[in-house]
């Protein structure tokens, strides 16, 4: 993600809206699939916000995170 933010002239706003979803029944959803959903939805959001925050601080003018 550092490569992404380094390629931009500036980042002022990050809208974090990526999710993984599906039409699963709770009775049949495998734990492995649940883990993949959580990794995308939680870990992915965290990593993206962390990288964006570092880029915003480096440009010394702040920014906004929207989740």
C-alpha positions in Angstrom: 0.0 0.0 0.0 2.9 2.3 0.5 3.6 2.1 -3.2 0.0 3.2 -3.9 0.2 6.3 -1.6 3.7 7.2 -2.8 2.4 7.3 -6.4 -0.3 9.9 -5.5 0.5 13.6 -5.3 -1.5 13.9 -2.0 -4.1 12.1 0.0 -6.7 14.2 1.8 -9.6 11.7 2.3 -9.7 7.9 2.5 -13.2 6.3 2.1 -12.8 2.8 3.3 -15.7 0.8 2.0 -14.4 -2.5 0.8 -16.1 -5.6 2.2 -16.4 -9.2 1.4 -19.9 -10.7 1.6 -22.0 -13.4 0.2 -25.4 -15.2 0.5 -24.4 -17.7 3.1 -26.5 -19.5 5.6 -25.1 -19.4 9.2 -25.8 -23.1 9.4 -23.5 -23.9 6.5 -20.9 -21.2 6.5 -17.5 -22.9 7.1 -15.2 -21.4 9.6 -12.5 -20.9 7.0 -14.8 -18.8 4.9 -15.8 -16.8 8.0 -12.1 -16.1 8.6 -11.6 -14.9 5.0 -14.6 -12.5 5.4 -13.2 -11.2 8.7 -9.7 -10.8 7.2 -11.0 -8.7 4.3 -13.4 -6.7 6.3 -11.4 -6.0 9.5 -7.7 -6.5 8.7 -7.9 -5.0 5.3 -9.6 -1.9 6.6 -7.1 -1.6 9.4 -4.1 -1.9 7.1 -5.5 0.6 4.6 -6.2 3.1 7.3 -2.8 2.7 8.9 -1.0 3.3 5.6 -3.2 6.2 4.7 -2.6 7.8 8.1 1.2 7.5 7.6 0.9 9.1 4.2 -1.3 11.9 5.6 1.2 12.6 8.4 4.1 12.6 6.0 2.5 15.3 3.9 2.0 17.4 7.1 -1.4 18.7 6.3 -3.7 16.1 7.8 -6.6 14.3 6.2 -9.8 12.4 7.0 -10.6 8.7 7.3 -14.2 7.7 6.5 -15.3 4.2 7.3 
